[in-house]
Amino acid sequence: QLEAITARLGPVPVSRIEQIRREIMGIARELEEAGEIQLQLFAEQTAE
């Protein structure tokens, strides 16, 4: 379904992608601060 949406949109300016990425991360950080979710960056190492 996501592939169909992106195909319909066609080329998107990188600046728009970066803007949306910042908005998404802002919302994610708000959710983490509220205790709704727990974020873990991909580059972050973990220990079991």
C-alpha angles and dihedrals in degrees: 000000000000090000090054091051094049091047090053092050094053121193114002124196113253089231089061091049091051091048092052091045090055091049092050092048090049091054091045091052091050090052091049092050089051090052093244096119139011118229125211121179117224093235091054115104119225135201125212 
